[in-house]
Amino acid sequence: MSEYQPLNCDQHDFLEIACMHRYRLQVELMDGTSFVAKALDTRTAPSKEEFLTLETDEGRQEVRLDRLLAITPLDQDASFGRVVLAEDNGRL
């Protein structure tokens, strides 16, 4: 894996909100894949890499935050819309 590039605090806040409300998300990854999952939690590994824990139809999975391109909440009452997470890190 490449060196971890942390998200800025503003972007991280959207992930925390999604987890707090257990939003169903359309998750877009940097490699072009996309899937729907429920946001559960974020965690920081001892290596300082950060991960988003998601629940999919196949079970729980973790995605390293710098692999996320964008998230879009699918819940009607969500407090935000699509958030592009890669743009501010110069990855687009």
PDB file of N, CA, C and O in Angstrom:
ATOM      1  N   MET A   1       0.832  -1.192   0.000  1.00  0.00           N
ATOM      2  CA  MET A   1       0.000   0.000   0.000  1.00  0.00           C
ATOM      3  C   MET A   1       0.868   1.244   0.000  1.00  0.00           C
ATOM      4  O   MET A   1       1.997   1.231   0.491  1.00  0.00           O
ATOM      5  N   SER A   2       0.330   2.309  -0.553  1.00  0.00           N
ATOM      6  CA  SER A   2       1.071   3.563  -0.585  1.00  0.00           C
ATOM      7  C   SER A   2       0.987   4.251   0.770  1.00  0.00           C
ATOM      8  O   SER A   2       0.197   3.866   1.632  1.00  0.00           O
ATOM      9  N   GLU A   3       1.815   5.272   0.942  1.00  0.00           N
ATOM     10  CA  GLU A   3       1.831   6.027   2.190  1.00  0.00           C
ATOM     11  C   GLU A   3       0.472   6.669   2.435  1.00  0.00           C
ATOM     12  O   GLU A   3      -0.125   7.230   1.516  1.00  0.00           O
ATOM     13  N   TYR A   4      -0.012   6.590   3.650  1.00  0.00           N
ATOM     14  CA  TYR A   4      -1.327   7.117   4.006  1.00  0.00           C
ATOM     15  C   TYR A   4      -1.346   8.643   3.929  1.00  0.00           C
ATOM     16  O   TYR A   4      -0.441   9.318   4.419  1.00  0.00           O
ATOM     17  N   GLN A   5      -2.397   9.167   3.302  1.00  0.00           N
ATOM     18  CA  GLN A   5      -2.611  10.610   3.197  1.00  0.00           C
ATOM     19  C   GLN A   5      -3.890  10.952   3.972  1.00  0.00           C
ATOM     20  O   GLN A   5      -4.983  10.658   3.488  1.00  0.00           O
ATOM     21  N   PRO A   6      -3.786  11.561   5.156  1.00  0.00           N
ATOM     22  CA  PRO A   6      -4.981  11.816   5.967  1.00  0.00           C
ATOM     23  C   PRO A   6      -5.928  12.821   5.307  1.00  0.00           C
ATOM     24  O   PRO A   6      -5.513  13.683   4.532  1.00  0.00           O
ATOM     25  N   LEU A   7      -7.213  12.680   5.642  1.00  0.00           N
ATOM     26  CA  LEU A   7      -8.225  13.641   5.195  1.00  0.00           C
ATOM     27  C   LEU A   7      -8.149  14.880   6.067  1.00  0.00           C
ATOM     28  O   LEU A   7      -7.671  14.830   7.200  1.00  0.00           O
ATOM     29  N   ASN A   8      -8.628  15.998   5.525  1.00  0.00           N
ATOM     30  CA  ASN A   8      -8.683  17.188   6.373  1.00  0.00           C
ATOM     31  C   ASN A   8      -9.860  17.052   7.343  1.00  0.00           C
ATOM     32  O   ASN A   8     -10.747  16.224   7.140  1.00  0.00           O
ATOM     33  N   CYS A   9      -9.859  17.853   8.373  1.00  0.00           N
ATOM     34  CA  CYS A   9     -10.862  17.738   9.445  1.00  0.00           C
ATOM     35  C   CYS A   9     -12.292  17.937   8.946  1.00  0.00           C
ATOM     36  O   CYS A   9     -13.206  17.240   9.388  1.00  0.00           O
ATOM     37  N   ASP A  10     -12.489  18.884   8.028  1.00  0.00           N
ATOM     38  CA  ASP A  10     -13.839  19.132   7.512  1.00  0.00           C
ATOM     39  C   ASP A  10     -14.406  17.893   6.829  1.00  0.00           C
ATOM     40  O   ASP A  10     -15.577  17.562   7.013  1.00  0.00           O
ATOM     41  N   GLN A  11     -13.592  17.219   6.055  1.00  0.00           N
ATOM     42  CA  GLN A  11     -14.040  16.012   5.369  1.00  0.00           C
ATOM     43  C   GLN A  11     -14.302  14.885   6.368  1.00  0.00           C
ATOM     44  O   GLN A  11     -15.272  14.138   6.243  1.00  0.00           O
ATOM     45  N   HIS A  12     -13.428  14.782   7.349  1.00  0.00           N
ATOM     46  CA  HIS A  12     -13.574  13.747   8.368  1.00  0.00           C
ATOM     47  C   HIS A  12     -14.887  13.929   9.123  1.00  0.00           C
ATOM     48  O   HIS A  12     -15.519  12.945   9.508  1.00  0.00           O
ATOM     49  N   ASP A  13     -15.302  15.171   9.339  1.00  0.00           N
ATOM     50  CA  ASP A  13     -16.561  15.445  10.050  1.00  0.00           C
ATOM     51  C   ASP A  13     -17.751  14.802   9.345  1.00  0.00           C
ATOM     52  O   ASP A  13     -18.652  14.291  10.009  1.00  0.00           O
ATOM     53  N   PHE A  14     -17.772  14.818   8.013  1.00  0.00           N
ATOM     54  CA  PHE A  14     -18.877  14.191   7.286  1.00  0.00           C
ATOM     55  C   PHE A  14     -18.920  12.689   7.537  1.00  0.00           C
ATOM     56  O   PHE A  14     -20.001  12.110   7.646  1.00  0.00           O
ATOM     57  N   LEU A  15     -17.767  12.061   7.628  1.00  0.00           N
ATOM     58  CA  LEU A  15     -17.724  10.626   7.922  1.00  0.00           C
ATOM     59  C   LEU A  15     -18.247  10.347   9.323  1.00  0.00           C
ATOM     60  O   LEU A  15     -18.971   9.375   9.538  1.00  0.00           O
ATOM     61  N   GLU A  16     -17.879  11.198  10.278  1.00  0.00           N
ATOM     62  CA  GLU A  16     -18.353  11.025  11.653  1.00  0.00           C
ATOM     63  C   GLU A  16     -19.873  11.190  11.736  1.00  0.00           C
ATOM     64  O   GLU A  16     -20.544  10.434  12.439  1.00  0.00           O
ATOM     65  N   ILE A  17     -20.408  12.171  11.022  1.00  0.00           N
ATOM     66  CA  ILE A  17     -21.865  12.374  10.988  1.00  0.00           C
ATOM     67  C   ILE A  17     -22.547  11.154  10.377  1.00  0.00           C
ATOM     68  O   ILE A  17     -23.555  10.677  10.898  1.00  0.00           O
ATOM     69  N   ALA A  18     -21.998  10.650   9.277  1.00  0.00           N
ATOM     70  CA  ALA A  18     -22.575   9.470   8.621  1.00  0.00           C
ATOM     71  C   ALA A  18     -22.604   8.279   9.580  1.00  0.00           C
ATOM     72  O   ALA A  18     -23.586   7.538   9.625  1.00  0.00           O
ATOM     73  N   CYS A  19     -21.534   8.099  10.339  1.00  0.00           N
ATOM     74  CA  CYS A  19     -21.481   6.990  11.292  1.00  0.00           C
ATOM     75  C   CYS A  19     -22.445   7.199  12.461  1.00  0.00           C
ATOM     76  O   CYS A  19     -23.127   6.266  12.885  1.00  0.00           O
ATOM     77  N   MET A  20     -22.495   8.409  12.967  1.00  0.00           N
ATOM     78  CA  MET A  20     -23.369   8.714  14.101  1.00  0.00           C
ATOM     79  C   MET A  20     -24.833   8.417  13.763  1.00  0.00           C
ATOM     80  O   MET A  20     -25.582   7.924  14.606  1.00  0.00           O
ATOM     81  N   HIS A  21     -25.232   8.719  12.525  1.00  0.00           N
ATOM     82  CA  HIS A  21     -26.616   8.511  12.092  1.00  0.00           C
ATOM     83  C   HIS A  21     -26.821   7.188  11.358  1.00  0.00           C
ATOM     84  O   HIS A  21     -27.930   6.861  10.937  1.00  0.00           O
ATOM     85  N   ARG A  22     -25.720   6.426  11.211  1.00  0.00           N
ATOM     86  CA  ARG A  22     -25.792   5.124  10.528  1.00  0.00           C
ATOM     87  C   ARG A  22     -26.385   5.264   9.122  1.00  0.00           C
ATOM     88  O   ARG A  22     -27.203   4.451   8.690  1.00  0.00           O
ATOM     89  N   TYR A  23     -25.954   6.309   8.428  1.00  0.00           N
ATOM     90  CA  TYR A  23     -26.443   6.538   7.070  1.00  0.00           C
ATOM     91  C   TYR A  23     -26.064   5.391   6.150  1.00  0.00           C
ATOM     92  O   TYR A  23     -24.986   4.809   6.265  1.00  0.00           O
ATOM     93  N   ARG A  24     -26.961   5.084   5.248  1.00  0.00           N
ATOM     94  CA  ARG A  24     -26.624   4.232   4.105  1.00  0.00           C
ATOM     95  C   ARG A  24     -25.937   5.142   3.101  1.00  0.00           C
ATOM     96  O   ARG A  24     -26.434   6.226   2.794  1.00  0.00           O
ATOM     97  N   LEU A  25     -24.804   4.705   2.596  1.00  0.00           N
ATOM     98  CA  LEU A  25     -23.994   5.535   1.709  1.00  0.00           C
ATOM     99  C   LEU A  25     -23.757   4.854   0.373  1.00  0.00           C
ATOM    100  O   LEU A  25     -23.621   3.633   0.290  1.00  0.00           O
ATOM    101  N   GLN A  26     -23.710   5.670  -0.667  1.00  0.00           N
ATOM    102  CA  GLN A  26     -23.114   5.240  -1.926  1.00  0.00           C
ATOM    103  C   GLN A  26     -21.644   5.594  -1.769  1.00  0.00           C
ATOM    104  O   GLN A  26     -21.294   6.770  -1.668  1.00  0.00           O
ATOM    105  N   VAL A  27     -20.794   4.600  -1.749  1.00  0.00           N
ATOM    106  CA  VAL A  27     -19.364   4.788  -1.514  1.00  0.00           C
ATOM    107  C   VAL A  27     -18.634   4.665  -2.849  1.00  0.00           C
ATOM    108  O   VAL A  27     -18.767   3.656  -3.542  1.00  0.00           O
ATOM    109  N   GLU A  28     -17.867   5.687  -3.207  1.00  0.00           N
ATOM    110  CA  GLU A  28     -17.068   5.669  -4.435  1.00  0.00           C
ATOM    111  C   GLU A  28     -15.596   5.631  -4.039  1.00  0.00           C
ATOM    112  O   GLU A  28     -15.127   6.457  -3.255  1.00  0.00           O
ATOM    113  N   LEU A  29     -14.881   4.662  -4.592  1.00  0.00           N
ATOM    114  CA  LEU A  29     -13.466   4.511  -4.278  1.00  0.00           C
ATOM    115  C   LEU A  29     -12.589   5.073  -5.386  1.00  0.00           C
ATOM    116  O   LEU A  29     -13.030   5.250  -6.521  1.00  0.00           O
ATOM    117  N   MET A  30     -11.346   5.348  -5.035  1.00  0.00           N
ATOM    118  CA  MET A  30     -10.393   5.919  -5.986  1.00  0.00           C
ATOM    119  C   MET A  30     -10.139   5.001  -7.180  1.00  0.00           C
ATOM    120  O   MET A  30      -9.775   5.476  -8.255  1.00  0.00           O
ATOM    121  N   ASP A  31     -10.328   3.687  -7.003  1.00  0.00           N
ATOM    122  CA  ASP A  31     -10.068   2.748  -8.104  1.00  0.00           C
ATOM    123  C   ASP A  31     -11.242   2.626  -9.064  1.00  0.00           C
ATOM    124  O   ASP A  31     -11.207   1.812  -9.986  1.00  0.00           O
ATOM    125  N   GLY A  32     -12.297   3.440  -8.851  1.00  0.00           N
ATOM    126  CA  GLY A  32     -13.443   3.449  -9.748  1.00  0.00           C
ATOM    127  C   GLY A  32     -14.586   2.559  -9.320  1.00  0.00           C
ATOM    128  O   GLY A  32     -15.653   2.602  -9.933  1.00  0.00           O
ATOM    129  N   THR A  33     -14.403   1.753  -8.289  1.00  0.00           N
ATOM    130  CA  THR A  33     -15.498   0.916  -7.814  1.00  0.00           C
ATOM    131  C   THR A  33     -16.446   1.721  -6.943  1.00  0.00           C
ATOM    132  O   THR A  33     -16.088   2.762  -6.391  1.00  0.00           O
ATOM    133  N   SER A  34     -17.658   1.212  -6.837  1.00  0.00           N
ATOM    134  CA  SER A  34     -18.705   1.883  -6.086  1.00  0.00           C
ATOM    135  C   SER A  34     -19.606   0.813  -5.463  1.00  0.00           C
ATOM    136  O   SER A  34     -19.843  -0.234  -6.065  1.00  0.00           O
ATOM    137  N   PHE A  35     -20.099   1.081  -4.269  1.00  0.00           N
ATOM    138  CA  PHE A  35     -21.003   0.145  -3.612  1.00  0.00           C
ATOM    139  C   PHE A  35     -21.829   0.882  -2.567  1.00  0.00           C
ATOM    140  O   PHE A  35     -21.517   2.012  -2.191  1.00  0.00           O
ATOM    141  N   VAL A  36     -22.897   0.217  -2.101  1.00  0.00           N
ATOM    142  CA  VAL A  36     -23.769   0.775  -1.061  1.00  0.00           C
ATOM    143  C   VAL A  36     -23.457   0.066   0.247  1.00  0.00           C
ATOM    144  O   VAL A  36     -23.308  -1.156   0.281  1.00  0.00           O
ATOM    145  N   ALA A  37     -23.359   0.845   1.330  1.00  0.00           N
ATOM    146  CA  ALA A  37     -23.064   0.279   2.640  1.00  0.00           C
ATOM    147  C   ALA A  37     -23.557   1.223   3.730  1.00  0.00           C
ATOM    148  O   ALA A  37     -23.767   2.412   3.491  1.00  0.00           O
ATOM    149  N   LYS A  38     -23.737   0.681   4.916  1.00  0.00           N
ATOM    150  CA  LYS A  38     -24.111   1.484   6.072  1.00  0.00           C
ATOM    151  C   LYS A  38     -22.846   1.896   6.815  1.00  0.00           C
ATOM    152  O   LYS A  38     -21.991   1.060   7.106  1.00  0.00           O
ATOM    153  N   ALA A  39     -22.730   3.187   7.121  1.00  0.00           N
ATOM    154  CA  ALA A  39     -21.580   3.702   7.868  1.00  0.00           C
ATOM    155  C   ALA A  39     -21.716   3.303   9.330  1.00  0.00           C
ATOM    156  O   ALA A  39     -22.757   3.532   9.946  1.00  0.00           O
ATOM    157  N   LEU A  40     -20.656   2.700   9.890  1.00  0.00           N
ATOM    158  CA  LEU A  40     -20.699   2.247  11.276  1.00  0.00           C
ATOM    159  C   LEU A  40     -19.760   3.017  12.192  1.00  0.00           C
ATOM    160  O   LEU A  40     -20.165   3.467  13.264  1.00  0.00           O
ATOM    161  N   ASP A  41     -18.503   3.170  11.772  1.00  0.00           N
ATOM    162  CA  ASP A  41     -17.516   3.762  12.677  1.00  0.00           C
ATOM    163  C   ASP A  41     -16.264   4.148  11.898  1.00  0.00           C
ATOM    164  O   ASP A  41     -16.064   3.714  10.763  1.00  0.00           O
ATOM    165  N   THR A  42     -15.438   4.957  12.517  1.00  0.00           N
ATOM    166  CA  THR A  42     -14.097   5.218  12.003  1.00  0.00           C
ATOM    167  C   THR A  42     -13.118   4.735  13.059  1.00  0.00           C
ATOM    168  O   THR A  42     -13.434   4.703  14.249  1.00  0.00           O
ATOM    169  N   ARG A  43     -11.935   4.363  12.616  1.00  0.00           N
ATOM    170  CA  ARG A  43     -10.911   3.955  13.582  1.00  0.00           C
ATOM    171  C   ARG A  43      -9.544   4.351  13.053  1.00  0.00           C
ATOM    172  O   ARG A  43      -9.330   4.485  11.848  1.00  0.00           O
ATOM    173  N   THR A  44      -8.624   4.534  13.995  1.00  0.00           N
ATOM    174  CA  THR A  44      -7.250   4.841  13.659  1.00  0.00           C
ATOM    175  C   THR A  44      -6.379   3.668  14.093  1.00  0.00           C
ATOM    176  O   THR A  44      -6.410   3.253  15.251  1.00  0.00           O
ATOM    177  N   ALA A  45      -5.616   3.147  13.166  1.00  0.00           N
ATOM    178  CA  ALA A  45      -4.713   2.029  13.441  1.00  0.00           C
ATOM    179  C   ALA A  45      -3.465   2.558  14.154  1.00  0.00           C
ATOM    180  O   ALA A  45      -3.184   3.755  14.105  1.00  0.00           O
ATOM    181  N   PRO A  46      -2.718   1.671  14.814  1.00  0.00           N
ATOM    182  CA  PRO A  46      -1.468   2.106  15.453  1.00  0.00           C
ATOM    183  C   PRO A  46      -0.510   2.793  14.475  1.00  0.00           C
ATOM    184  O   PRO A  46       0.307   3.619  14.882  1.00  0.00           O
ATOM    185  N   SER A  47      -0.610   2.452  13.193  1.00  0.00           N
ATOM    186  CA  SER A  47       0.235   3.076  12.169  1.00  0.00           C
ATOM    187  C   SER A  47      -0.227   4.480  11.791  1.00  0.00           C
ATOM    188  O   SER A  47       0.394   5.135  10.954  1.00  0.00           O
ATOM    189  N   LYS A  48      -1.322   4.946  12.410  1.00  0.00           N
ATOM    190  CA  LYS A  48      -1.940   6.265  12.168  1.00  0.00           C
ATOM    191  C   LYS A  48      -2.796   6.299  10.907  1.00  0.00           C
ATOM    192  O   LYS A  48      -3.318   7.355  10.550  1.00  0.00           O
ATOM    193  N   GLU A  49      -2.951   5.163  10.224  1.00  0.00           N
ATOM    194  CA  GLU A  49      -3.883   5.094   9.101  1.00  0.00           C
ATOM    195  C   GLU A  49      -5.300   5.090   9.666  1.00  0.00           C
ATOM    196  O   GLU A  49      -5.567   4.492  10.708  1.00  0.00           O
ATOM    197  N   GLU A  50      -6.205   5.769   8.955  1.00  0.00           N
ATOM    198  CA  GLU A  50      -7.596   5.848   9.404  1.00  0.00           C
ATOM    199  C   GLU A  50      -8.481   5.035   8.459  1.00  0.00           C
ATOM    200  O   GLU A  50      -8.231   4.962   7.256  1.00  0.00           O
ATOM    201  N   PHE A  51      -9.518   4.429   9.033  1.00  0.00           N
ATOM    202  CA  PHE A  51     -10.401   3.552   8.285  1.00  0.00           C
ATOM    203  C   PHE A  51     -11.862   3.876   8.582  1.00  0.00           C
ATOM    204  O   PHE A  51     -12.205   4.314   9.680  1.00  0.00           O
ATOM    205  N   LEU A  52     -12.711   3.654   7.587  1.00  0.00           N
ATOM    206  CA  LEU A  52     -14.157   3.735   7.735  1.00  0.00           C
ATOM    207  C   LEU A  52     -14.678   2.305   7.769  1.00  0.00           C
ATOM    208  O   LEU A  52     -14.432   1.530   6.845  1.00  0.00           O
ATOM    209  N   THR A  53     -15.396   1.954   8.829  1.00  0.00           N
ATOM    210  CA  THR A  53     -16.002   0.632   8.947  1.00  0.00           C
ATOM    211  C   THR A  53     -17.413   0.713   8.390  1.00  0.00           C
ATOM    212  O   THR A  53     -18.210   1.566   8.779  1.00  0.00           O
ATOM    213  N   LEU A  54     -17.698  -0.194   7.473  1.00  0.00           N
ATOM    214  CA  LEU A  54     -18.977  -0.208   6.760  1.00  0.00           C
ATOM    215  C   LEU A  54     -19.622  -1.583   6.869  1.00  0.00           C
ATOM    216  O   LEU A  54     -18.938  -2.594   7.026  1.00  0.00           O
ATOM    217  N   GLU A  55     -20.945  -1.605   6.785  1.00  0.00           N
ATOM    218  CA  GLU A  55     -21.674  -2.868   6.729  1.00  0.00           C
ATOM    219  C   GLU A  55     -22.301  -3.000   5.350  1.00  0.00           C
ATOM    220  O   GLU A  55     -23.124  -2.178   4.948  1.00  0.00           O
ATOM    221  N   THR A  56     -21.902  -4.039   4.635  1.00  0.00           N
ATOM    222  CA  THR A  56     -22.442  -4.317   3.307  1.00  0.00           C
ATOM    223  C   THR A  56     -23.264  -5.601   3.377  1.00  0.00           C
ATOM    224  O   THR A  56     -23.339  -6.237   4.428  1.00  0.00           O
ATOM    225  N   ASP A  57     -23.873  -5.977   2.271  1.00  0.00           N
ATOM    226  CA  ASP A  57     -24.612  -7.237   2.220  1.00  0.00           C
ATOM    227  C   ASP A  57     -23.699  -8.431   2.488  1.00  0.00           C
ATOM    228  O   ASP A  57     -24.161  -9.471   2.957  1.00  0.00           O
ATOM    229  N   GLU A  58     -22.421  -8.288   2.198  1.00  0.00           N
ATOM    230  CA  GLU A  58     -21.453  -9.363   2.395  1.00  0.00           C
ATOM    231  C   GLU A  58     -20.858  -9.359   3.801  1.00  0.00           C
ATOM    232  O   GLU A  58     -20.090 -10.260   4.140  1.00  0.00           O
ATOM    233  N   GLY A  59     -21.194  -8.365   4.627  1.00  0.00           N
ATOM    234  CA  GLY A  59     -20.654  -8.268   5.979  1.00  0.00           C
ATOM    235  C   GLY A  59     -19.890  -6.972   6.175  1.00  0.00           C
ATOM    236  O   GLY A  59     -19.961  -6.061   5.350  1.00  0.00           O
ATOM    237  N   ARG A  60     -19.166  -6.903   7.268  1.00  0.00           N
ATOM    238  CA  ARG A  60     -18.395  -5.692   7.583  1.00  0.00           C
ATOM    239  C   ARG A  60     -17.111  -5.636   6.777  1.00  0.00           C
ATOM    240  O   ARG A  60     -16.477  -6.652   6.495  1.00  0.00           O
ATOM    241  N   GLN A  61     -16.750  -4.409   6.416  1.00  0.00           N
ATOM    242  CA  GLN A  61     -15.468  -4.190   5.758  1.00  0.00           C
ATOM    243  C   GLN A  61     -14.939  -2.831   6.159  1.00  0.00           C
ATOM    244  O   GLN A  61     -15.697  -1.948   6.560  1.00  0.00           O
ATOM    245  N   GLU A  62     -13.637  -2.671   6.049  1.00  0.00           N
ATOM    246  CA  GLU A  62     -12.993  -1.402   6.339  1.00  0.00           C
ATOM    247  C   GLU A  62     -12.357  -0.870   5.070  1.00  0.00           C
ATOM    248  O   GLU A  62     -11.792  -1.616   4.271  1.00  0.00           O
ATOM    249  N   VAL A  63     -12.464   0.442   4.905  1.00  0.00           N
ATOM    250  CA  VAL A  63     -11.849   1.116   3.765  1.00  0.00           C
ATOM    251  C   VAL A  63     -10.931   2.196   4.327  1.00  0.00           C
ATOM    252  O   VAL A  63     -11.351   3.026   5.134  1.00  0.00           O
ATOM    253  N   ARG A  64      -9.675   2.176   3.892  1.00  0.00           N
ATOM    254  CA  ARG A  64      -8.754   3.226   4.313  1.00  0.00           C
ATOM    255  C   ARG A  64      -9.263   4.549   3.754  1.00  0.00           C
ATOM    256  O   ARG A  64      -9.633   4.629   2.582  1.00  0.00           O
ATOM    257  N   LEU A  65      -9.284   5.580   4.583  1.00  0.00           N
ATOM    258  CA  LEU A  65      -9.927   6.839   4.204  1.00  0.00           C
ATOM    259  C   LEU A  65      -9.345   7.470   2.951  1.00  0.00           C
ATOM    260  O   LEU A  65     -10.079   8.106   2.195  1.00  0.00           O
ATOM    261  N   ASP A  66      -8.058   7.317   2.708  1.00  0.00           N
ATOM    262  CA  ASP A  66      -7.495   7.929   1.507  1.00  0.00           C
ATOM    263  C   ASP A  66      -7.769   7.119   0.249  1.00  0.00           C
ATOM    264  O   ASP A  66      -7.275   7.465  -0.824  1.00  0.00           O
ATOM    265  N   ARG A  67      -8.539   6.056   0.360  1.00  0.00           N
ATOM    266  CA  ARG A  67      -9.011   5.286  -0.801  1.00  0.00           C
ATOM    267  C   ARG A  67     -10.400   5.740  -1.233  1.00  0.00           C
ATOM    268  O   ARG A  67     -10.892   5.338  -2.288  1.00  0.00           O
ATOM    269  N   LEU A  68     -11.036   6.586  -0.404  1.00  0.00           N
ATOM    270  CA  LEU A  68     -12.381   7.092  -0.703  1.00  0.00           C
ATOM    271  C   LEU A  68     -12.311   8.265  -1.675  1.00  0.00           C
ATOM    272  O   LEU A  68     -11.540   9.204  -1.478  1.00  0.00           O
ATOM    273  N   LEU A  69     -13.114   8.201  -2.712  1.00  0.00           N
ATOM    274  CA  LEU A  69     -13.257   9.323  -3.629  1.00  0.00           C
ATOM    275  C   LEU A  69     -14.394  10.216  -3.160  1.00  0.00           C
ATOM    276  O   LEU A  69     -14.241  11.433  -3.067  1.00  0.00           O
ATOM    277  N   ALA A  70     -15.560   9.591  -2.861  1.00  0.00           N
ATOM    278  CA  ALA A  70     -16.726  10.365  -2.451  1.00  0.00           C
ATOM    279  C   ALA A  70     -17.698   9.465  -1.707  1.00  0.00           C
ATOM    280  O   ALA A  70     -17.676   8.243  -1.849  1.00  0.00           O
ATOM    281  N   ILE A  71     -18.553  10.099  -0.909  1.00  0.00           N
ATOM    282  CA  ILE A  71     -19.674   9.409  -0.267  1.00  0.00           C
ATOM    283  C   ILE A  71     -20.941  10.212  -0.539  1.00  0.00           C
ATOM    284  O   ILE A  71     -20.913  11.442  -0.590  1.00  0.00           O
ATOM    285  N   THR A  72     -22.044   9.505  -0.713  1.00  0.00           N
ATOM    286  CA  THR A  72     -23.343  10.134  -0.912  1.00  0.00           C
ATOM    287  C   THR A  72     -24.350   9.441  -0.001  1.00  0.00           C
ATOM    288  O   THR A  72     -24.609   8.251  -0.178  1.00  0.00           O
ATOM    289  N   PRO A  73     -24.923  10.148   0.964  1.00  0.00           N
ATOM    290  CA  PRO A  73     -25.935   9.526   1.816  1.00  0.00           C
ATOM    291  C   PRO A  73     -27.195   9.226   1.001  1.00  0.00           C
ATOM    292  O   PRO A  73     -27.620  10.035   0.176  1.00  0.00           O
ATOM    293  N   LEU A  74     -27.776   8.068   1.242  1.00  0.00           N
ATOM    294  CA  LEU A  74     -28.988   7.668   0.531  1.00  0.00           C
ATOM    295  C   LEU A  74     -30.239   7.854   1.375  1.00  0.00           C
ATOM    296  O   LEU A  74     -31.348   7.660   0.877  1.00  0.00           O
ATOM    297  N   ASP A  75     -30.086   8.223   2.628  1.00  0.00           N
ATOM    298  CA  ASP A  75     -31.219   8.468   3.519  1.00  0.00           C
ATOM    299  C   ASP A  75     -31.855   9.810   3.166  1.00  0.00           C
ATOM    300  O   ASP A  75     -31.157  10.801   2.953  1.00  0.00           O
ATOM    301  N   GLN A  76     -33.184   9.831   3.107  1.00  0.00           N
ATOM    302  CA  GLN A  76     -33.884  11.070   2.721  1.00  0.00           C
ATOM    303  C   GLN A  76     -33.634  12.219   3.679  1.00  0.00           C
ATOM    304  O   GLN A  76     -33.582  13.375   3.258  1.00  0.00           O
ATOM    305  N   ASP A  77     -33.478  11.924   4.955  1.00  0.00           N
ATOM    306  CA  ASP A  77     -33.314  12.981   5.955  1.00  0.00           C
ATOM    307  C   ASP A  77     -31.847  13.297   6.254  1.00  0.00           C
ATOM    308  O   ASP A  77     -31.547  13.921   7.271  1.00  0.00           O
ATOM    309  N   ALA A  78     -30.940  12.875   5.386  1.00  0.00           N
ATOM    310  CA  ALA A  78     -29.510  13.116   5.608  1.00  0.00           C
ATOM    311  C   ALA A  78     -29.220  14.613   5.673  1.00  0.00           C
ATOM    312  O   ALA A  78     -29.853  15.413   4.984  1.00  0.00           O
ATOM    313  N   SER A  79     -28.264  14.972   6.503  1.00  0.00           N
ATOM    314  CA  SER A  79     -27.942  16.388   6.709  1.00  0.00           C
ATOM    315  C   SER A  79     -26.941  16.938   5.702  1.00  0.00           C
ATOM    316  O   SER A  79     -26.582  18.114   5.772  1.00  0.00           O
ATOM    317  N   PHE A  80     -26.484  16.106   4.765  1.00  0.00           N
ATOM    318  CA  PHE A  80     -25.581  16.568   3.716  1.00  0.00           C
ATOM    319  C   PHE A  80     -25.795  15.713   2.473  1.00  0.00           C
ATOM    320  O   PHE A  80     -26.399  14.642   2.532  1.00  0.00           O
ATOM    321  N   GLY A  81     -25.290  16.206   1.355  1.00  0.00           N
ATOM    322  CA  GLY A  81     -25.374  15.478   0.094  1.00  0.00           C
ATOM    323  C   GLY A  81     -24.025  14.857  -0.242  1.00  0.00           C
ATOM    324  O   GLY A  81     -23.231  14.561   0.651  1.00  0.00           O
ATOM    325  N   ARG A  82     -23.774  14.664  -1.513  1.00  0.00           N
ATOM    326  CA  ARG A  82     -22.515  14.044  -1.955  1.00  0.00           C
ATOM    327  C   ARG A  82     -21.320  14.868  -1.485  1.00  0.00           C
ATOM    328  O   ARG A  82     -21.296  16.090  -1.634  1.00  0.00           O
ATOM    329  N   VAL A  83     -20.340  14.189  -0.922  1.00  0.00           N
ATOM    330  CA  VAL A  83     -19.110  14.830  -0.454  1.00  0.00           C
ATOM    331  C   VAL A  83     -17.940  14.184  -1.185  1.00  0.00           C
ATOM    332  O   VAL A  83     -17.720  12.977  -1.088  1.00  0.00           O
ATOM    333  N   VAL A  84     -17.192  15.009  -1.921  1.00  0.00           N
ATOM    334  CA  VAL A  84     -15.984  14.536  -2.595  1.00  0.00           C
ATOM    335  C   VAL A  84     -14.851  14.642  -1.584  1.00  0.00           C
ATOM    336  O   VAL A  84     -14.558  15.722  -1.071  1.00  0.00           O
ATOM    337  N   LEU A  85     -14.223  13.513  -1.306  1.00  0.00           N
ATOM    338  CA  LEU A  85     -13.195  13.458  -0.276  1.00  0.00           C
ATOM    339  C   LEU A  85     -11.779  13.547  -0.828  1.00  0.00           C
ATOM    340  O   LEU A  85     -10.850  13.861  -0.085  1.00  0.00           O
ATOM    341  N   ALA A  86     -11.601  13.281  -2.093  1.00  0.00           N
ATOM    342  CA  ALA A  86     -10.266  13.231  -2.687  1.00  0.00           C
ATOM    343  C   ALA A  86      -9.771  14.589  -3.174  1.00  0.00           C
ATOM    344  O   ALA A  86      -8.561  14.810  -3.229  1.00  0.00           O
ATOM    345  N   GLU A  87     -10.642  15.472  -3.516  1.00  0.00           N
ATOM    346  CA  GLU A  87     -10.284  16.724  -4.174  1.00  0.00           C
ATOM    347  C   GLU A  87      -9.245  17.553  -3.414  1.00  0.00           C
ATOM    348  O   GLU A  87      -8.267  18.014  -4.002  1.00  0.00           O
ATOM    349  N   ASP A  88      -9.454  17.741  -2.123  1.00  0.00           N
ATOM    350  CA  ASP A  88      -8.558  18.599  -1.349  1.00  0.00           C
ATOM    351  C   ASP A  88      -7.177  17.990  -1.144  1.00  0.00           C
ATOM    352  O   ASP A  88      -6.241  18.693  -0.763  1.00  0.00           O
ATOM    353  N   ASN A  89      -7.043  16.703  -1.392  1.00  0.00           N
ATOM    354  CA  ASN A  89      -5.754  16.057  -1.229  1.00  0.00           C
ATOM    355  C   ASN A  89      -4.992  15.948  -2.537  1.00  0.00           C
ATOM    356  O   ASN A  89      -3.949  15.296  -2.599  1.00  0.00           O
ATOM    357  N   GLY A  90      -5.506  16.583  -3.584  1.00  0.00           N
ATOM    358  CA  GLY A  90      -4.821  16.592  -4.856  1.00  0.00           C
ATOM    359  C   GLY A  90      -4.810  15.247  -5.561  1.00  0.00           C
ATOM    360  O   GLY A  90      -3.901  14.964  -6.342  1.00  0.00           O
ATOM    361  N   ARG A  91      -5.794  14.426  -5.300  1.00  0.00           N
ATOM    362  CA  ARG A  91      -5.799  13.082  -5.870  1.00  0.00           C
ATOM    363  C   ARG A  91      -6.711  12.962  -7.078  1.00  0.00           C
ATOM    364  O   ARG A  91      -6.794  11.875  -7.651  1.00  0.00           O
ATOM    365  N   LEU A  92      -7.390  13.999  -7.491  1.00  0.00           N
ATOM    366  CA  LEU A  92      -8.264  13.904  -8.660  1.00  0.00           C
ATOM    367  C   LEU A  92      -7.527  14.320  -9.905  1.00  0.00           C
ATOM    368  O   LEU A  92      -8.100  14.307 -10.995  1.00  0.00           O
TER     369      LEU A  92
END
